[in-house]
Amino acid sequence: MHRRRSAAEILRAVPPRDRATLRRFGLDLDDPAQARFFVDGVRAADESIAAESAPRSSQDRPPPR
């Protein structure tokens, strides 16, 4: 299982150029409420990606040919 990243870790990973782009679109990561919204979205994406890449159980696999 993948470790859940901290909010600080997620926000530190956003380079200044990307922060400027997000700010132009109205998302200021220096604003606590907007940063929380961004972090929640990143975590949701992380969980979705982890679920897709997790090994499937034998019941979910199609039968062999």
C-alpha distance (Angstrom), angle and dihedral (degrees) to the residues before:
residue distance angle dihedral
M1 . . .
H2 3.76 . .
R3 3.78 119.5 .
R4 3.80 114.8 -113.8
R5 3.81 109.2 -116.5
S6 3.79 119.1 -127.8
A7 3.80 119.8 -115.3
A8 3.80 90.0 -115.0
E9 3.81 91.2 52.4
I10 3.81 91.6 50.5
L11 3.80 93.8 47.2
R12 3.83 93.0 46.2
A13 3.80 89.0 54.4
V14 3.83 92.4 62.3
P15 3.82 107.9 93.6
P16 3.83 119.6 -137.4
R17 3.80 92.6 -108.7
D18 3.83 91.2 55.6
R19 3.82 90.5 45.6
A20 3.81 88.8 54.6
T21 3.81 90.7 49.8
L22 3.79 91.7 49.5
R23 3.81 90.1 48.4
R24 3.83 90.1 54.0
F25 3.82 87.4 55.2
G26 3.81 90.4 50.7
L27 3.81 101.1 -98.3
D28 3.81 111.1 121.0
L29 3.81 109.9 -171.2
D30 3.81 89.5 -164.9
D31 3.82 88.6 67.6
P32 3.84 107.7 85.9
A33 3.82 95.6 -142.1
Q34 3.80 93.2 48.3
A35 3.80 91.8 44.1
R36 3.83 89.3 52.6
F37 3.82 89.6 51.0
F38 3.82 90.4 50.7
V39 3.83 93.3 46.8
D40 3.81 91.3 49.4
G41 3.82 89.3 52.8
V42 3.79 92.8 48.9
R43 3.80 91.3 48.9
A44 3.81 91.3 49.4
A45 3.80 89.5 51.6
D46 3.83 91.1 47.4
E47 3.81 90.7 52.1
S48 3.80 92.4 47.7
I49 3.81 92.3 49.8
A50 3.82 91.0 47.4
A51 3.81 90.9 50.4
E52 3.80 91.7 51.2
S53 3.78 93.6 49.0
A54 3.81 95.8 43.3
P55 3.79 115.2 109.8
R56 3.77 111.0 -97.0
S57 3.77 121.5 -126.9
S58 3.82 119.1 -110.1
Q59 3.83 89.1 -107.2
D60 3.82 90.9 61.4
R61 3.80 94.8 49.9
P62 3.78 120.9 92.4
P63 3.83 114.7 -111.8
P64 3.82 115.9 -92.7
R65 3.79 117.4 -98.1
